[in-house]
Amino acid sequence: MHIGFWDVLVFLAFVVSVVSIGLWKSREKKKDSEDYFLAGRGLKWWLIGFSLIAANISTEQFVGMSGNAACHVGMAIASYEWMAAITLVVVAFGFLPYFLRLGIFTMPEFLEHRYNAGARTIMAAATIFIYMVLLGAVTYSGALVIQTVAARNGHFVSLASGSLAIGLIAMIYVGAGGLKACAWADLIQGSSLILGGVVVMYFAFQKLGLATEAAKILDPVSGAVAVQHLSPGSGALERFWELNRGRLNMFMPSSDPILPWTALLLGLWIPNFYYWGLNQYITQRTLGSASLAEGQKGIVFAAFMKLIVPFAIVIPGIIAFNLFANDMRLDSAADNAKVIAKYVHANPKTSLVKVLRSPRPEEAASWKGKGILLAIFKDKKDVAKLRALKTRNPRVIPILEKDFRANKPAEYTIFESKDKAWKHVYPALAKEIDEFNRKVRKAAEAAGTSPTMERPIAYKYDTAFGQLLANVLPQKVGIFGFVMAALLGAVVSSLAAMLNAASTIFTMDIYKRYISPGASQKRIVLLGRICVVIFTGVAIFLAPQLGNPKIKNSIFTIIQESQGFISPGILAVFVFGLLVRRGPGSAGVVGLLTNIVAYGALMLFWPSLQFLNRMAVCLGLCLAVMAVITLLRPLPEPVEFKKQTTIALQSSRTALVAGIFVVAATITLYILFSPLVLAK
């Protein structure tokens, strides 16, 4: 593909417009803490709605969610969006009135009103720590798309370079303008990213309609894959249905490692309620509402848009696998290289990994063995030549000599893939590795230790959206530039939201609360800006480190799973505090600490428990512990939430009616994409 003049012009114009409008709308001279961190509590509903979507939808969705859609999970990953629609309606009428009544700046601040300063500090510290991972993850996913698209255009862009560009753009306007700059920039970015997703979906269907063959996941349970020849006279929708009917089911088996149907009962609600109701970088927009009615209307507006999002992200991800499965398999070679090198060192007697040093690129590409060829080169140029060949063999994995020598496994290392397609793409090798793993496990057990895990993959699913950008959009007419700008805007808006939230929590919950309670407004705003710069540096540093797929196969899963250390405990503490007004302050502290310890323990001692189910266990445990503490030491009088704000607190009837419609529409979508309907 070739990026044209109009693509570059549209892209640059978009970036300049977003930054300029964000700074212009926050240009007022007044810059106290309320104006900087909460936009002067003057945000209208339409601005809140678009800002919520822009802060939420990033390459976490475009890269991670479309990547999950490309694998066996398919449409089921849309539950993160559709269940969020119901969650938002509950948040608008169940949570928001209490938060606005107290006039709080941060969610940890609410815990001091309800429990004590200890609960506030624990939540603030834990949230900032998790935000460090999220800042790096969002920046990495954006840099990955830039790298994938650049590679298709004949250029190499490192993850570090892409991360630097993304981080600097976000830092400029959020550092200068705070939440108001974020909200106005989000107005452009939120609408553009939805439009960009729809554009990509349209051209993806068009490409599918012209294809002669496509990959099909034969069975989402086993992950079996086959290439299917397409009938010349069939249309795009007909082909999509024929190829993917089995992957449109919203209810995965209970044994599925990514999204079992059992998680829909409780586990998935936990990150949803935490994220949309208690997560600072999302709720900061609603805390800046001009009134309760404006906040409720804005939240319900965002809920309606969440129903549309899967059609712009998940459906294209499914089509990406149909069209570009072989490219995703080729892209997995770079990730598998070090894993396979370790396997060769661990099992030098392997008959299914052939090691060939310094082959000619053409010779390596024509290899026809039944396992994998590990082609070892001394020069990076030879690796580049091999990867540039159009006839490239997906069973050939190139690696540099120095990397091959450096990647030696630990004493007890097993090789186990979480990619269901692995055993179908490499059946003989997978069987050999399973036998090798059994021997290692037995030896590790005899030695009284746990084996180290390495994870080969069959496909690089997270490149799904990058494949679409590089291969389906029209060239040199500006459309590619617009979609790339919208995607970059999605990354920047989410990163900006996190930077703003992290700086607010550190400044208001730690610095102002403990270090300098009497700090002037000028100093508080200055510190907020300094924090933005520091946290941007953290994001730029961490992003390239998260490009290691051996830990998890999807960046989306990394982001969701890491939040389990705080989300069940925070949700338990907030819900318990609102419903049980006699719960003592110690209940909040113990509830938060219980989740951190329990979640970590379950990860260590019960790693096979799917992380959403792990969250459900932790939530139940936290609630039980808090209930026991309350029974033993209840408060003499129930806690009251007294009004401490000047904004209007009258609820919106219009938002309530619209919210009921959103809930009904969500239930209808689940019925339409259920096994009962799809089987007809």
C-alpha positions in Angstrom: 0.0 0.0 0.0 1.0 3.6 -0.5 0.0 6.6 1.7 -0.9 9.5 -0.5 -0.7 13.3 -0.2 -4.4 13.6 0.8 -4.0 10.9 3.5 -1.1 12.9 5.0 -2.9 16.2 4.7 -6.1 14.9 6.3 -4.2 13.2 9.1 -2.2 16.3 10.0 -5.2 18.5 9.8 -7.1 16.3 12.2 -4.3 16.2 14.7 -3.8 19.9 14.6 -7.5 20.6 14.9 -8.0 18.3 17.9 -5.0 19.9 19.8 -6.0 23.4 18.8 -9.7 23.1 19.8 -8.8 21.5 23.1 -6.4 24.3 24.0 -8.7 27.1 22.7 -11.7 25.9 24.7 -9.7 25.9 27.9 -8.0 29.2 27.3 -9.9 31.1 30.1 -7.6 32.8 32.6 -9.3 31.2 35.6 -7.4 28.1 36.5 -8.2 26.9 40.0 -8.3 23.2 40.8 -12.0 22.8 40.0 -11.6 24.4 36.6 -8.5 22.4 35.7 -9.5 19.0 37.0 -13.3 19.2 36.6 -13.8 21.7 33.8 -15.4 24.2 36.2 -18.3 21.7 36.7 -19.9 23.0 33.6 -20.1 20.1 31.1 -23.3 19.7 29.1 -24.8 16.3 28.3 -23.7 16.0 24.7 -20.1 16.8 25.6 -20.2 14.3 28.5 -21.6 11.6 26.2 -19.0 11.9 23.5 -16.2 12.4 26.0 -17.2 9.2 27.8 -17.0 7.2 24.5 -13.8 8.9 23.4 -12.1 8.2 26.8 -13.3 4.6 26.7 -12.8 3.6 23.1 -9.2 3.3 22.2 -6.9 0.9 20.5 -7.8 -1.3 23.5 -11.0 -1.9 21.6 -9.8 -1.4 18.0 -6.7 -3.5 18.5 -7.6 -5.8 21.5 -11.3 -6.3 20.9 -11.0 -6.8 17.2 -8.1 -9.1 18.0 -10.3 -11.2 20.3 -13.1 -11.1 17.6 -10.6 -12.5 15.1 -9.9 -15.5 17.2 -12.5 -18.2 18.2 -14.3 -15.8 20.6 -15.9 -13.8 17.7 -19.0 -11.8 18.5 -19.1 -12.8 22.1 -16.4 -10.2 22.9 -19.1 -7.6 22.3 -20.5 -8.3 25.8 -17.9 -5.8 27.1 -19.8 -3.1 25.1 -23.4 -4.3 25.3 -23.4 -5.0 29.0 -21.7 -1.6 29.5 -24.9 0.0 28.1 -27.0 -1.5 30.9 -24.3 -0.7 33.4 -24.2 3.0 32.4 -28.0 3.3 32.9 -27.7 2.0 36.4 -24.7 4.3 37.1 -26.7 7.3 35.9 -29.5 6.8 38.4 -27.9 4.7 41.2 -24.4 6.1 41.6 -24.2 9.6 40.1 -26.7 11.3 42.5 -24.5 10.5 45.5 -21.3 11.6 43.9 -22.6 14.9 42.7 -24.3 15.6 46.1 -20.9 15.4 47.9 -19.1 17.6 45.3 -16.1 15.3 45.2 -13.1 15.6 42.9 -12.1 11.9 42.9 -13.6 8.5 43.6 -11.2 7.8 46.5 -12.4 11.0 48.1 -15.9 9.5 48.3 -14.5 6.7 50.5 -13.3 9.2 53.1 -16.8 10.6 53.3 -18.3 7.1 53.7 -15.5 5.2 55.6 -12.3 6.9 56.6 -9.0 8.4 55.3 -7.4 5.0 55.2 -9.8 3.6 52.7 -9.3 6.8 50.5 -5.5 6.4 50.6 -5.5 2.7 49.8 -7.8 3.2 46.8 -5.8 6.2 45.6 -2.5 4.3 45.8 -3.8 1.1 44.2 -5.5 3.1 41.4 -2.4 5.0 40.5 -0.4 1.8 40.4 -2.9 0.1 38.0 -3.1 3.3 35.9 0.6 2.9 35.2 -0.1 -0.5 33.5 -3.1 1.0 31.7 -1.1 4.0 30.4 1.5 1.7 29.0 -1.0 -0.7 27.5 -3.1 1.9 25.7 0.1 3.6 24.4 1.4 0.2 23.3 -1.7 -0.8 21.4 -1.7 2.5 19.5 2.0 2.1 18.7 1.4 -1.5 17.5 -1.2 -0.3 14.9 1.3 2.4 13.7 4.0 -0.2 13.4 1.8 -2.7 11.5 0.5 -0.1 9.0 4.0 1.3 8.5 5.4 -2.2 7.8 2.7 -2.7 5.1 3.9 0.6 3.6 7.5 -0.5 3.5 8.7 1.3 6.6 9.8 0.2 10.0 8.5 2.3 13.0 9.6 1.0 16.4 7.2 0.7 19.3 9.2 3.2 21.2 8.9 5.9 18.4 5.2 5.3 18.0 4.7 5.5 21.8 6.7 8.8 22.0 4.5 10.5 19.3 1.2 9.4 21.0 2.4 10.4 24.4 3.6 13.8 23.4 0.3 14.7 21.6 -1.8 13.8 24.7 0.6 15.5 27.1 0.5 18.8 25.3 -3.3 19.5 25.5 -4.2 17.7 28.7 -1.2 19.3 30.5 -2.2 22.8 29.4 -6.0 22.6 29.5 -7.0 19.8 31.9 -10.4 18.2 31.7 -12.0 21.0 29.7 -9.4 20.5 26.9 -9.9 16.7 27.1 -13.7 17.1 26.8 -13.7 19.4 23.8 -11.0 17.3 22.0 -13.1 14.2 22.8 -16.1 15.8 21.0 -14.2 15.5 17.7 -12.4 12.3 18.5 -15.4 10.5 19.9 -17.6 11.1 16.8 -14.7 10.5 14.4 -13.7 7.2 15.8 -17.2 5.8 15.5 -17.4 7.1 11.9 -13.9 5.7 11.2 -15.0 2.3 12.5 -18.0 2.2 10.3 -15.9 3.2 7.3 -13.5 0.3 7.9 -16.4 -2.1 8.3 -17.9 -0.9 5.0 -14.7 -1.5 3.0 -14.0 -4.8 4.9 -17.4 -6.1 3.6 -16.5 -4.8 0.2 -13.2 -6.7 0.2 -14.9 -9.9 1.4 -17.4 -9.6 -1.5 -14.5 -9.7 -4.0 -12.4 -12.4 -2.3 -12.0 -15.8 -3.9 -11.2 -17.7 -0.7 -11.3 -17.0 3.0 -10.3 -18.6 6.3 -13.0 -20.1 8.4 -12.9 -21.2 12.1 -14.7 -24.5 11.8 -15.4 -24.9 15.5 -15.1 -22.0 18.0 -14.8 -24.7 20.8 -11.8 -26.5 19.3 -10.4 -23.6 17.3 -10.0 -25.7 14.1 -9.3 -23.6 11.0 -9.7 -24.2 7.3 -9.5 -22.2 4.0 -12.7 -22.2 2.1 -13.2 -21.3 -1.6 -16.0 -18.8 -2.1 -18.8 -18.9 -4.7 -18.3 -16.2 -7.3 -21.9 -15.2 -7.3 -22.4 -14.8 -3.5 -22.6 -11.4 -1.9 -20.5 -10.0 1.0 -23.3 -10.5 3.7 -24.0 -14.0 2.5 -20.3 -14.9 2.6 -20.0 -13.4 6.1 -22.9 -15.4 7.4 -21.6 -18.6 5.7 -18.1 -18.2 7.1 -18.9 -16.9 10.6 -22.3 -18.1 11.7 -20.8 -20.2 14.4 -18.8 -17.2 15.7 -21.8 -14.9 16.1 -22.9 -16.6 19.3 -22.7 -14.4 22.4 -22.6 -17.3 24.7 -19.2 -19.2 24.8 -18.8 -22.5 26.6 -18.1 -22.4 30.4 -14.6 -23.8 29.8 -13.6 -21.0 27.4 -10.4 -19.2 28.8 -11.3 -15.8 27.5 -15.1 -15.2 27.9 -17.1 -18.2 29.3 -20.9 -17.7 29.5 -20.7 -18.1 33.2 -18.8 -14.8 33.4 -22.0 -13.1 32.0 -23.8 -14.0 35.2 -21.6 -12.1 37.5 -18.0 -11.8 36.6 -18.4 -9.4 33.6 -20.6 -7.1 35.6 -17.8 -6.4 38.1 -15.3 -4.7 35.7 -18.3 -3.0 34.0 -19.7 -1.4 37.2 -16.2 -0.6 38.4 -15.1 0.9 35.1 -18.2 3.0 34.3 -19.2 3.9 37.8 -16.1 4.1 40.0 -13.1 4.5 37.6 -11.7 8.0 37.8 -10.7 8.5 34.2 -14.3 7.8 33.2 -16.2 9.3 36.1 -14.2 12.5 36.0 -16.3 13.6 33.1 -19.6 13.0 35.0 -18.2 14.7 38.1 -17.7 17.8 35.9 -21.5 17.8 35.0 -23.3 21.2 35.1 -26.2 19.4 36.9 -27.4 16.0 37.8 -29.8 16.0 34.8 -27.0 16.9 32.4 -24.9 14.1 33.8 -27.7 11.6 33.5 -28.5 12.5 29.9 -24.9 12.4 29.0 -24.4 8.9 30.5 -27.5 7.5 28.8 -26.4 9.1 25.5 -23.1 7.2 25.9 -25.0 4.0 26.7 -26.9 4.2 23.4 -23.6 4.7 21.5 -22.2 1.6 23.2 -24.8 -0.5 21.3 -23.3 0.6 18.0 -19.7 0.2 18.8 -19.4 -3.7 18.3 -20.7 -3.3 14.8 -17.8 -0.9 14.0 -15.1 -3.0 15.8 -16.1 -6.6 16.4 -17.5 -7.3 13.0 -14.4 -6.0 11.2 -12.2 -8.0 13.5 -14.1 -11.2 12.4 -13.8 -10.3 8.7 -10.0 -9.6 9.2 -9.4 -13.2 10.1 -11.5 -14.4 7.1 -9.3 -12.3 4.8 -5.9 -12.1 6.4 -5.5 -15.2 8.5 -2.3 -16.1 6.6 -0.8 -12.7 7.3 -1.7 -13.0 11.0 0.1 -16.4 11.0 3.1 -14.8 9.3 3.1 -12.0 11.9 3.2 -14.6 14.7 6.7 -15.7 13.6 8.4 -12.8 15.3 6.7 -13.6 18.5 7.3 -17.3 18.2 11.0 -17.0 17.3 12.3 -16.8 20.9 9.8 -19.3 22.2 10.8 -21.9 19.6 14.5 -21.1 20.2 13.9 -22.0 23.9 12.1 -25.2 22.9 15.0 -26.3 20.7 17.5 -25.6 23.6 15.1 -27.4 26.1 14.5 -30.4 23.7 17.4 -30.7 21.3 16.2 -34.1 20.2 13.0 -32.6 18.6 12.3 -34.0 15.2 9.7 -31.3 14.3 11.8 -28.2 14.6 14.5 -28.1 12.0 17.4 -25.7 12.7 19.1 -24.3 9.6 21.8 -21.7 9.8 22.4 -19.0 7.2 20.0 -20.3 4.5 19.3 -18.2 1.4 15.9 -16.4 2.0 14.5 -18.1 -1.1 15.7 -21.5 0.1 14.0 -21.0 3.5 10.8 -19.8 2.0 10.5 -23.0 -0.1 10.9 -25.3 2.9 8.2 -28.0 3.0 8.7 -29.9 6.2 5.7 -30.8 8.5 7.0 -29.0 11.6 8.7 -25.6 11.8 12.0 -24.4 10.3 14.0 -22.2 12.6 16.1 -20.2 10.1 19.1 -18.7 12.0 20.7 -15.6 10.3 23.7 -13.6 11.3 22.5 -10.4 9.5 19.2 -8.5 10.0 19.2 -7.8 6.3 18.7 -11.5 5.6 15.7 -11.6 8.0 14.3 -8.6 6.2 14.7 -10.2 2.8 12.9 -13.3 4.0 10.0 -11.3 5.4 9.7 -9.3 2.2 9.2 -12.4 0.0 5.6 -12.6 -1.3 5.9 -16.4 -1.3 6.9 -16.5 2.4 6.3 -19.7 4.2 4.3 -19.4 7.6 6.2 -22.5 8.9 9.5 -20.7 8.6 10.6 -18.7 11.6 13.6 -16.4 11.2 15.8 -15.5 14.2 19.2 -13.8 14.6 22.1 -16.0 15.8 22.6 -13.8 18.8 19.0 -14.1 19.8 19.0 -17.8 19.3 22.0 -18.2 21.6 20.6 -15.8 24.2 17.2 -17.5 24.5 17.8 -20.5 26.7 15.0 -21.7 28.9 14.8 -22.1 32.6 15.5 -25.5 34.1 11.9 -26.5 34.1 10.1 -24.8 31.2 6.9 -26.0 29.5 5.4 -24.7 26.2 1.7 -24.3 26.3 -0.4 -22.2 24.0 -3.6 -20.4 24.9 -4.4 -20.0 21.2 -6.9 -22.7 20.4 -5.8 -22.8 16.8 -2.3 -23.8 17.7 -2.9 -27.6 17.8 -4.7 -27.5 14.5 -2.1 -25.4 12.7 0.8 -27.4 14.0 -0.7 -30.7 15.0 2.4 -32.9 15.0 4.6 -30.3 16.8 1.8 -29.7 19.4 1.6 -33.4 20.1 5.4 -33.6 20.6 5.4 -30.6 22.8 2.5 -32.0 25.0 4.6 -35.2 25.6 7.7 -33.0 26.4 5.5 -30.9 28.8 4.4 -34.0 30.7 7.9 -35.1 31.3 8.9 -31.6 32.5 5.9 -31.3 34.9 6.7 -34.7 36.4 10.4 -33.6 36.9 9.4 -30.2 38.4 6.9 -31.9 40.7 9.7 -34.3 41.9 11.9 -31.3 42.5 9.2 -29.5 44.4 9.0 -26.5 42.1 6.7 -25.0 39.5 7.6 -25.0 35.8 8.1 -21.8 33.9 5.6 -21.1 31.1 6.3 -20.2 27.5 3.4 -19.6 25.1 3.7 -20.2 21.3 0.9 -18.8 19.2 -0.6 -19.7 15.8 -1.9 -16.3 14.8 -1.1 -12.7 15.8 -4.7 -11.8 16.3 -3.9 -8.3 17.7 -2.9 -7.2 14.2 -6.5 -7.7 12.9 -7.3 -4.0 12.7 -3.9 -3.1 11.4 -4.4 -5.6 8.6 -7.7 -4.0 7.7 -6.2 -0.5 7.7 -3.4 -1.6 5.5 -5.3 -3.7 3.0 -9.0 -2.7 2.6 -9.1 1.1 2.6 -8.9 3.1 -0.7 -5.5 4.6 -1.2 -4.4 8.2 -1.9 -7.9 9.8 -1.5 -7.8 10.8 2.2 -9.9 8.0 3.6 -7.0 6.1 5.0 -5.6 9.3 6.5 -9.0 10.0 8.2 -9.3 6.6 9.7 -5.7 6.6 10.9 -6.3 10.1 12.4 -9.5 8.8 14.1 -7.7 5.8 15.5 -4.8 8.0 16.7 -7.4 10.3 18.3 -8.9 7.3 20.1 -5.6 6.5 21.6 -4.8 10.0 22.5 -8.2 10.7 24.1 -8.0 7.6 26.3 -4.4 8.4 27.2 -5.3 12.0 27.9 -8.2 10.8 30.1 -5.9 8.6 32.1 -3.2 11.2 32.5 -5.8 13.7 33.7 -7.3 11.2 36.1 -3.9 10.0 37.5 -2.7 13.5 38.0 -6.0 14.4 39.8 -5.8 11.5 42.2 -2.2 12.1 43.1 -2.7 15.8 43.5 -6.0 15.8 45.4 -5.8 12.4 47.3 -2.2 12.3 48.2 -0.4 15.6 47.8 -3.2 17.9 49.1 -4.4 15.4 51.6 -1.1 14.5 53.3 1.9 16.4 51.9 0.6 20.0 51.7 -3.0 20.5 52.9 -2.7 24.3 52.7 -1.3 24.4 49.1 -2.5 27.3 47.0 -4.7 26.8 43.9 -1.9 27.9 41.7 0.5 25.3 43.2 -2.1 22.5 42.9 -2.7 23.2 39.2 1.0 23.4 38.6 1.5 20.0 40.3 -1.3 18.6 38.2 0.6 19.6 35.1 3.9 18.2 36.4 2.2 14.9 37.1 0.9 14.8 33.5 4.4 15.1 32.2 5.8 12.4 34.6 2.9 10.0 33.9 3.4 10.5 30.2 7.1 9.5 30.6 5.9 6.3 32.4 3.5 5.5 29.5 6.2 6.0 26.9 8.7 3.8 28.8 6.3 1.0 29.6 4.6 0.7 26.2 7.4 -1.1 24.3 7.8 -3.5 27.3 4.2 -4.7 26.9 4.9 -5.9 23.4 5.6 -9.4 24.7 2.8 -11.8 23.6 4.2 -14.7 25.6 2.4 -13.4 28.7 -1.1 -13.1 27.0 -2.3 -13.4 23.5 -4.3 -10.1 23.5 -3.6 -6.7 24.9 -7.3 -6.4 25.6 -7.0 -9.3 28.1 -4.0 -7.7 29.7 -5.9 -4.5 30.4 -9.0 -6.3 31.7 -7.2 -8.8 33.9 -4.8 -6.3 35.5 -7.8 -4.3 36.8 -9.0 -7.3 38.8 -6.5 -6.4 41.5 -8.7 -3.4 42.4 -12.1 -3.6 40.6 -13.9 -6.2 42.7 -12.7 -4.7 46.0 -13.6 -1.2 45.0 -17.0 -2.2 43.7 -17.7 -4.2 46.9 -16.7 -1.3 49.1 -18.8 1.3 47.2 -21.9 -0.8 46.9 -21.7 -2.0 50.5 -21.2 1.6 51.7 -24.2 2.9 49.8 -26.6 0.0 50.8 -25.3 -0.7 54.4 -25.0 2.7 56.1 -23.9 1.3 59.4 -20.8 -0.4 58.1 -17.7 1.0 60.0 -14.7 2.7 58.5 -12.6 -0.4 59.1 -14.9 -2.4 56.8 -13.8 -0.2 53.8 -10.1 -0.7 54.6 -10.3 -4.4 55.1 -12.6 -4.9 52.0 -10.0 -3.2 49.7 -7.1 -5.1 51.1 -8.9 -8.4 51.0 -9.4 -8.2 47.3 -5.8 -7.4 46.5 -4.6 -10.4 48.5 -7.3 -12.8 47.4 -7.0 -11.9 43.7 -3.2 -12.3 43.8 -3.6 -15.6 45.7 -6.1 -17.0 43.2 -3.8 -16.1 40.3 -0.9 -17.9 42.0 -2.7 -21.0 43.3 -5.6 -21.4 40.9 -4.3 -20.0 37.6 -6.8 -22.0 35.5 -9.7 -20.0 37.0 -10.8 -17.6 34.3 -10.1 -14.0 35.4 -13.7 -12.9 35.3 -14.8 -15.8 37.5 -11.8 -14.9 39.7 -13.3 -11.4 40.1 -16.7 -12.9 41.1 -15.1 -15.0 43.8 -13.2 -11.9 45.1 -16.3 -9.8 45.1 -18.2 -12.3 47.1 -15.4 -12.7 49.6 -15.0 -8.9 50.1 -18.8 -8.5 50.7 -18.8 -11.4 53.2 -15.8 -10.0 55.1 -17.4 -6.6 55.3 -20.7 -8.0 56.4 -19.0 -9.9 59.3 -17.1 -6.7 60.4 -20.4 -4.7 60.3 -22.2 -7.4 62.4 -19.5 -7.3 65.0 -18.9 -3.5 65.1 -21.8 -1.6 63.5 -21.9 2.2 63.6 -24.2 3.6 66.2 -25.9 5.8 63.5 -26.2 5.4 59.8 -23.9 7.5 57.6 -25.6 10.5 55.8 -24.5 12.0 52.5 -25.1 15.7 53.0 -25.3 18.1 50.1 -22.0 19.9 49.5 -22.4 21.3 46.0 -24.2 24.2 44.4 -25.3 22.4 41.2 -28.9 21.4 40.6 -29.6 17.8 41.7 -33.0 17.2 40.1 -33.1 13.9 38.2 -33.9 13.8 34.4 -37.2 12.1 33.4 -36.1 12.2 29.7 -32.9 10.3 30.6 -34.9 7.7 32.5 -37.2 7.0 29.5 -34.2 6.8 27.2 -32.3 4.5 29.6 -35.2 2.1 29.7 -35.1 2.0 25.9 -31.4 1.2 25.9 -31.8 -1.7 28.4 -34.6 -3.2 26.2 -32.5 -2.8 23.1 -29.5 -4.5 24.7 -31.6 -7.5 25.8 -33.0 -7.7 22.2 -29.5 -7.9 20.8 -28.5 -10.7 23.1 -31.6 -12.7 22.0 -30.8 -12.1 18.3 -27.2 -13.3 18.8 -28.2 -16.3 20.9 -27.8 -20.0 19.9 -31.6 -20.4 19.7 -31.9 -17.7 17.0 -28.7 -18.5 15.1 -29.6 -22.1 14.9 -32.7 -21.4 12.8 
